Amino acid sequence: MRMATSDNALAELAGGGDRDAFRVLLERHYDRMYRLAYRYCGRQADAEDITQDICLALPGKLRSFQGSAQFTTWLYRVVLNAAKDWSRRGIAADRAQDTYAEMNELTKGAEADTAEQMAWVYEALGAMSEDLRATALLVLAEGLNHAEAAEVLDVKESTVSWRMHEIRNSLKRLVKAG
């Protein structure tokens, strides 16, 4: 029944207290929230914590969802803000050493070169500013185009294009230095 209902309609219902609508939204989007949180912080346990925190806060946040944007765009913004808040609290710095060990564990079974490349990419992203990291995750990892990423980040499309240019330049400098 609810599977045919749009995300925006479900969000409006859930914001009004409809538990079934909230459940369906979580079923549809929990993996997306977790994936983005994981890509931001690079550690499974932290991504789980961030995602659970979002799930707990989401009923209240849904009351402010106005439907002027797609629900997924709004949700990306919620997840990025939660991940940035997590990062600002200093948890990221305390756990940076564990991140790379866990990444190696997750990439077991993949070719060694691929694991090294992934570790390098996560390390490079970790060294970038929050704005550049969020932009890279949305465009490169989530596959959003520049216009979609701009909407999520609440910036101009040209800003996303400029950030992607800066990201490419940073990665080129790291390759040359490495």
C-alpha positions as CSV (number, residue, x, y, z in Angstrom):
1,M,0.0,0.0,0.0
2,R,2.6,2.6,1.1
3,M,5.2,1.3,-1.4
4,A,3.5,3.4,-4.2
5,T,3.4,6.5,-2.0
6,S,6.0,9.1,-2.8
7,D,8.8,9.9,-0.3
8,N,7.5,13.5,0.0
9,A,4.0,12.3,0.9
10,L,5.4,9.8,3.4
11,A,7.6,12.5,4.9
12,E,4.5,14.8,5.4
13,L,2.6,11.9,7.0
14,A,5.5,10.9,9.2
15,G,6.0,14.5,10.2
16,G,2.4,14.4,11.4
17,G,3.0,11.4,13.6
18,D,2.2,8.5,11.2
19,R,4.4,5.7,12.4
20,D,3.8,3.5,9.4
21,A,4.9,6.2,7.0
22,F,8.0,6.7,9.2
23,R,8.8,3.0,9.1
24,V,8.5,2.9,5.3
25,L,10.8,6.0,4.9
26,L,13.4,4.2,7.1
27,E,13.0,1.0,5.1
28,R,13.6,2.9,1.9
29,H,16.4,5.1,3.0
30,Y,18.3,3.6,6.0
31,D,21.0,2.1,3.7
32,R,21.4,5.4,2.0
33,M,21.9,7.3,5.3
34,Y,24.3,4.7,6.6
35,R,26.3,4.6,3.3
36,L,26.8,8.4,3.3
37,A,27.7,8.5,7.0
38,Y,30.2,5.7,6.4
39,R,31.8,7.4,3.5
40,Y,32.1,10.6,5.5
41,C,33.6,9.1,8.6
42,G,35.2,5.9,7.2
43,R,34.4,3.8,10.3
44,Q,31.5,1.3,10.6
45,A,30.8,1.8,14.2
46,D,30.7,5.6,13.9
47,A,28.5,5.4,10.8
48,E,26.1,3.2,12.7
49,D,26.1,5.7,15.6
50,I,25.5,8.6,13.3
51,T,22.7,6.8,11.5
52,Q,21.0,5.8,14.7
53,D,21.3,9.4,16.0
54,I,19.6,10.6,12.8
55,C,16.8,8.0,13.1
56,L,16.1,9.2,16.7
57,A,16.0,12.8,15.6
58,L,14.2,12.3,12.3
59,P,10.6,12.4,13.6
60,G,11.2,15.9,15.0
61,K,13.1,17.0,11.9
62,L,10.3,15.7,9.6
63,R,7.9,18.2,11.2
64,S,10.0,20.9,9.5
65,F,10.2,19.2,6.1
66,Q,8.3,21.5,3.7
67,G,8.5,19.4,0.5
68,S,10.0,22.3,-1.5
69,A,12.9,19.9,-2.3
70,Q,12.9,16.2,-3.0
71,F,13.0,14.2,0.2
72,T,16.3,12.5,-0.7
73,T,17.9,15.9,-1.2
74,W,16.7,17.0,2.2
75,L,17.8,13.7,3.7
76,Y,21.3,14.0,2.2
77,R,21.6,17.4,3.9
78,V,20.4,15.9,7.3
79,V,23.0,13.2,7.1
80,L,25.9,15.5,6.0
81,N,25.0,17.9,8.8
82,A,25.0,15.0,11.4
83,A,28.3,13.7,10.1
84,K,29.8,17.2,10.2
85,D,28.6,17.7,13.8
86,W,30.1,14.3,14.7
87,S,33.4,15.4,13.2
88,R,33.4,18.7,15.0
89,R,32.9,17.0,18.3
90,G,36.4,15.6,17.9
91,I,35.4,11.9,17.6
92,A,37.0,11.7,14.2
93,A,40.4,12.8,15.5
94,D,40.3,10.3,18.3
95,R,39.5,7.4,16.0
96,A,41.5,8.3,12.9
97,Q,44.0,5.5,13.5
98,D,41.3,2.9,13.7
99,T,39.8,4.0,10.4
100,Y,42.5,2.7,8.2
101,A,42.8,-0.6,10.0
102,E,39.1,-1.2,9.7
103,M,39.2,-0.2,6.0
104,N,41.8,-2.8,5.4
105,E,39.7,-5.4,7.1
106,L,36.6,-4.4,5.0
107,T,38.6,-4.7,1.8
108,K,40.0,-8.2,2.5
109,G,39.4,-10.4,-0.5
110,A,39.9,-7.5,-2.9
111,E,43.1,-7.1,-4.7
112,A,45.9,-5.5,-2.6
113,D,46.2,-2.6,-5.1
114,T,42.6,-1.8,-4.8
115,A,42.7,-1.8,-1.0
116,E,45.8,0.5,-1.1
117,Q,44.0,2.8,-3.5
118,M,40.9,3.0,-1.4
119,A,43.0,3.7,1.8
120,W,44.7,6.4,-0.1
121,V,41.4,8.0,-1.3
122,Y,40.0,7.9,2.2
123,E,43.1,9.4,3.6
124,A,43.1,12.1,0.9
125,L,39.4,12.9,1.6
126,G,40.1,13.0,5.3
127,A,42.7,15.7,4.8
128,M,40.3,18.0,2.9
129,S,38.0,20.6,4.3
130,E,34.5,19.5,5.3
131,D,33.0,21.3,2.3
132,L,35.3,19.6,-0.2
133,R,34.8,16.2,1.4
134,A,31.0,16.5,1.4
135,T,31.1,17.7,-2.2
136,A,33.3,14.8,-3.2
137,L,31.1,12.2,-1.5
138,L,28.0,13.5,-3.1
139,V,29.4,13.8,-6.6
140,L,31.9,10.9,-6.7
141,A,30.5,8.4,-4.3
142,E,26.8,9.0,-4.5
143,G,26.7,9.9,-8.2
144,L,24.8,13.2,-7.9
145,N,25.3,15.7,-10.6
146,H,26.6,19.2,-9.8
147,A,23.1,20.6,-9.7
148,E,21.8,17.9,-7.3
149,A,24.8,18.3,-5.1
150,A,24.4,22.1,-5.0
151,E,20.8,21.7,-3.9
152,V,21.9,19.3,-1.0
153,L,24.7,21.6,0.0
154,D,22.7,24.7,-0.4
155,V,25.3,26.4,-2.7
156,K,25.4,27.4,-6.3
157,E,26.1,24.8,-8.9
158,S,29.2,26.8,-9.9
159,T,30.4,26.4,-6.3
160,V,30.2,22.6,-6.7
161,S,32.0,22.8,-10.0
162,W,34.8,24.9,-8.4
163,R,35.0,22.5,-5.4
164,M,35.4,19.5,-7.8
165,H,38.1,21.4,-9.6
166,E,39.9,22.0,-6.3
167,I,39.5,18.3,-5.3
168,R,41.1,17.2,-8.6
169,N,43.9,19.6,-8.1
170,S,44.5,18.4,-4.5
171,L,44.5,14.8,-5.6
172,K,46.9,15.6,-8.5
173,R,49.3,17.3,-5.9
174,L,49.1,14.2,-3.7
175,V,49.9,11.9,-6.5
176,K,52.9,13.9,-7.5
177,A,54.1,14.1,-3.9
178,G,53.5,10.4,-3.3
